[in-house]
Amino acid sequence: MNKQALRADILLLITACVWGFAFVAQRSAMDAMGPFTFNAIRFILGSLSLVPLVILRLRNPERRKDGLTGLPLKVRTFAGCSCLAGGCLFCAATLQQIGIIYTTAGNSGFITGLYVALTPIFGIFLGKKTGLPTWIGAAFTLAGLFFISIASQIFVQADGLASEPLRLNPGDLLTAMSAVFWAFHVLLIDSLVKRADPVALASGQFIVCGILSFAIALFFQEITSPEALRQCGIPLLYSAFGSVGFAYTLQVVGQKYAPPAHATILLSLEGVFAAIGGVILLSEPLGTWTLLGFALIFCGMLATQTDVILRGRSG
């Protein structure tokens, strides 16, 4: 491995770590702030954090001669793309943020990763090909979801310690639903980046998502008090500037130079870091069945992406 690829791998590993610990920030903030208010502030600040990078890229076209650049920024095209991507992002982020109230940061991180397996499956309806590894990966991720949310209930009932009917944890279910929208979002972005610069599009979709979240919060949630903002200050700043601005920039730079197989594995570690952060910072429990579920979902993500990489090479 050359030094450039090694540096790119390190950047992607840091990206996965920052994103993983963002689930901890999202979970801890829910003790003092509503999910819509949190997302509104988070994404608006995150959008603003990308503005300097957008200006730099638009003023220096030669810096954008890579596989990630799009077309010159056209206001109407940019606005339309931002609204489409921002609307889908709003659905995904809202379900995830409400779901994390009722589940752990680790569960949220790994279950969100279901989008990795769902994306190529949904791509079939757009004429994209998929193979056996994708379906194996999907089976692994579904099995992992079962072990995370339901398996422990089965064994508790088998021991006669509970008699309630089996049910999927509502937080896990909402997070799984968010994964569906994250998969749609990936496919949508894949199409939209052919029309607009990706960094500008990222900033635009974040501001749209933030505005939609603010509108809902204004009508359906209590106004956030200064005390709540103070309590959520660190999680908000981390989620906005760390998870959105800083990590997104690292991802753009890292994926430019890292081999696709490396990028897939390293970014898939997001759920691992979410689980680690949940245990260390929030004292979340990790039972045997939960760990098995995490492992199955992680294997499923890798299997799915192996199919994507192999097809990319053959194409």
N, C-alpha and C positions, 0 to 999 in steps of 0.2 A: 504494500500500500504506500503510495507517495504521500509526501507531507501535506499537500493540498487536500487530498481526500481525508487524511487523518484529522486535519483541522475542521473540515466540514462535518465529519462524524461527531467530533466533540461539540460543535455548535448544535447539532441535532439532538444530541444527548441532553444538553442543557435545556433545549426547547422542550423536550418531553418532561424533564424535571419541573420546569416552571409551570407548564400546563397541568401536570399532575397535582402539584401543590395548590394550584388554583382551585381545585375541588374542595380543599380544606378551607380556603378563604371563603368560597361560596357557602359552604355549610355553616361556618361559624358566624357569618353575617346574618343568617336567618334568625338568630336569637334576638336581634334588635331591630330588624328592618324587613319590610315586605319584599317579596321576590321581584315585583315589577319596578319598585323604586330602586332596588339594587341594580337590576339590569339597565335601567334608564341611565343612572349615573355612571355605571361601569362602561357601557358602550359609547356614550357620548364622550367621556374622557379618553377612552381608547381610540376613538376616531380622531380626536384632536392630537393625540400623541403621534399619529402617523402623518399629520399634515407636513411637517418638515421634510420627511422622506418623499412624500408625493411631490412637493415643490422641487426637491433636488432632482428627482427622476424626470420631471417634465421639463426642467430647464437644461438638463444635460442628456439629450437623447442618446449620445454615444455610450452613456453608462447603462443604457437599457438594451444593449445588443446581446440579449441572451434569450433562452427559451421561455422566459417568464414574461416578456414584455408584450404588450398589446399594441393598439393603434393610438394615434394622437388623441388627446382628450377632447371629445365633442360633447358639449353641454347636454344636448337632448339625449344622446346615446348613453352618456354617463348617468343621467338622472333616471332613465328607464331601467338600466341594468342595476343601479343601486337600489331602486324600489323593489325589483323582483327578488334580488338576493337578500335584501334587508327584510322583506316580508317573510321569506322562508327561514331566515336566521332567527327572526322574532319568534316564530312558532317553535323552533328547536330549542332556543335558549329559555323560553318561557316554561315549556314542559320540563326541561332539565332542572331549572331553578326551583320550580314548585316541587318536583320530585325529590330533590335533595333535602327538603325539609323532613321527609319521612323515611329517609334511608341514610346510609353512611357515605362518607366521601369516597371510600374504597369501592363500594358497590356502584356508586354513580360513575366513577371513572371507568370501571371495567364494562358496565352495561352500556355506557355511551359508546364504547368501542365496538358495539354491535354494528354500527354504521359501516365499518370496514368490510364486513361480510355482506351487508345489505346492498351496498353501492353497486358491485358488479352484477348482483342478481336483478336489481331494478334496471340496470343498464341493458338487460336483454330486451326490454320493451322499446329501447331506443336503437335497436339493431346491433348492439355490441355483443360480441361473442364471449362465452364463458365456458369453463371446463369442469371436470370432475373435482379438482382441488377446491374450487369455490363452494360446491355443494357439500363437500366434506367439512370445509371450514364453517359453513352455516350450521351444519349438524352439531359441530363442536360448540359453537357459541350458544346455541339453544340449550344444549345439555348443561353448559356452564351457568346459564341463567336459571335453569331448574335447580341446580345445586346451591346457588346463591340464595334463592328466595323460598324454595319449597322443601328441599331435602331435609333440612334440619327439623321442620315441622313434622315430617313423616316419622323420624326417629324419636322425637319427643312423644308423639302419640303412641308409638310402638312400646314405649316404656311406661305408658299409662299416666303420663304427666300432664296431658292436655287432651281435651275432647272437642275443641273447636274444629270446624271444617277447614280443609286445606285451602289456602288462597295466596295469590301472589301479593307480596308486599306492595301497597299502593304507590309508594315512592319508586320502587323498582319498575312497576308497570308504567308509570309516567315517564321515567327515564328511558325505558325501552321504546316508548312512543316517540320520545325526542330523537332517538337514534334513527328512526324512520325519516324524520325531517332532516337530520344531519346528512343522511344518505342522499336525499333529494337535493340538498344544498350543494353537496360535492358535485353532482351531475350538472346542476344549474351553473355553478361557477365554471366548470369545465367548458361550458358553452359560451358563457359571458366574457371570459378572459380573451376570447378571440375578437372581441369588439372594443374592449377598453383595457387600459393599463391595470394590471392586477392589484398593485398597491393602492392606486386611486380608487379602484372598485372596493377594496377592503375597507378603506376609510369611509366611502359612501354608504356601504351596507351597514356599517356600524352605527352611523349617525341615524339612518332610517330605523334601525332596530331600537336605538335609544329613544327616539321620538315616539315610536309606537308604545314602548314600555312606559314612557312618561305619561302619555295620554291615558292609558289604562289605570296607572297608579293614581292619577289626578281624580278619577271618578270612582274608583273602587277601593282605594286604600287611604288610610289616614296619612296626613302630612307628616313627613319625617321630622322629628324634633332634633334640635342641635345636639342633644345628648346621644341620640341614636346615631347620628352622623359621627360623633366623636368615638363611640364604641366600635363603629364599623369602619373607621378611618383606614386602618392598616389593610383589612381585607379588600376594601374598595380600591385603594391605591394599587395594591398588588394585582388585583384582577384587571384593572384598567391599563396601567402602565407596564406591569410585568407580563401578564398573560396575553394581553392584546398587542400593545405596542412593541415591547422588547422582544417577546418570543416570536411574534409574527415576522419581525425583521430577521431574526436568526434563522427562521425556517426558510425564508426566501433565499438568503445567502447560502445556507447549508445545503439545500436541495439543488442548488446550481452546480455544486462540485462533488457531492456525494454520490456514489453508485446507488441506483434505485433499490437494490436489495438491502443496502446498509440503511437507507432512509426509512424503509418499511419497518425494519426490526427496531430501530432506535425510536421512532415516533410511536410505535406500538407500546413502548414502555411507559407511556403516559399513565395508564391504569395502574401499573406497578407502583409508580411514585405517588399516585393518589392514595393507594392502600397504605403505603409506608407513612405518608403524611398524616393520614387518619389515625393510625396507631400511635405515632409519636406525639402529635400535637393535640389530638382530640380524644385520645385514649379509647379509640373504637376497638371492639373485640374482633378477633379473627379466629373463627372456629375452623375445624377440619373441613367441613363441607363447603364453607365459604372459600377457603384456600383452593380446594379442588375446583370449584366453580371458576375462580380467577384463572387457574391454570388452563382449564378447558377453553375459556374465552380467548385467552392469549394465543393458544395453539390454533384456534379457529381463525383468528386474525392473520396469523402468519401463513396458514394454509391458503387462505383466500388471496393474499397478496402475492404468494408464490405463483399462483395461476396468472395473475395480472402481469407480473414481471416476465414470465416465460412467454406469454402471448405477445407482449411488447417486443421481445427479442425476435420472435418468429415472424412478426409483422414487419 
